[in-house]
Amino acid sequence: MVNDDYRAGVGVAIYCNETKSIEMSVGFNIGDAPNSTLAELTAIIYGLIHMGRYLKDSNKSATLVRVCSDCTAAIDLAAGQGQSDDKSTLDVLGILDDLLAKVDYDIQFQWVKGHSGHKMNEISDQLAYWHAQ
């Protein structure tokens, strides 16, 4: 989420299908962000980092992790299906690529319609909004 002053916040909710519960939710202020795609890519990175920490701390494993976002451009870029010439975006994609190379589970990137009642997306948006202030 990028507010009118270009301050950005990200929110992450980790939901476990096995327990049918939210295992972790976190939000961060990431400072200035020139656009929402960059903020969403940063949220994806934070989500994957915290997913790794959650799995390690709980002694659990995963075979598939679904990363959802309401930003089509971020999902396309994260999945390697989009293109960007923006240096900041390319830098963030490099960090994401390094992180993706280290995980030992499959990752599925999925677009979800924003502000449509998708529970995890609504929680993540609320966290991002609060941390952008």
FENQUIPE-V608963 format. One record per backbone hydrogen bond with DSSP energy under -0.5 kcal/mol. CO is the residue of the C=O (numbers start at 1). NH is the residue of the N-H. If there is no record, write none. Layout:
CO,NH + CO,NH
//
This chain:
1,9 + 3,6 + 6,33 + 7,3 + 8,30 + 8,31 + 10,28 + 12,26 + 13,15 + 14,23 + 14,24 + 15,17 + 16,20 + 16,21 + 21,16 + 21,23 + 24,14 + 26,12 + 28,10 + 28,30 + 31,8 + 35,39 + 36,40 + 37,41 + 38,42 + 39,43 + 40,44 + 41,45 + 42,46 + 43,47 + 44,48 + 45,49 + 46,50 + 47,51 + 48,52 + 49,53 + 50,54 + 51,55 + 52,56 + 53,57 + 54,58 + 55,60 + 56,59 + 63,106 + 65,67 + 65,108 + 66,68 + 67,110 + 69,112 + 70,72 + 71,75 + 72,76 + 73,77 + 74,78 + 75,79 + 76,81 + 76,82 + 77,80 + 86,90 + 87,91 + 88,92 + 89,93 + 90,94 + 91,95 + 92,96 + 93,97 + 94,98 + 95,99 + 96,100 + 97,101 + 98,102 + 99,102 + 99,103 + 100,103 + 106,65 + 108,67 + 110,69 + 113,116 + 117,119 + 118,122 + 119,123 + 120,124 + 121,125 + 122,126 + 123,127 + 124,128 + 125,129 + 126,130 + 127,131 + 128,132 + 129,133 + 130,133
//
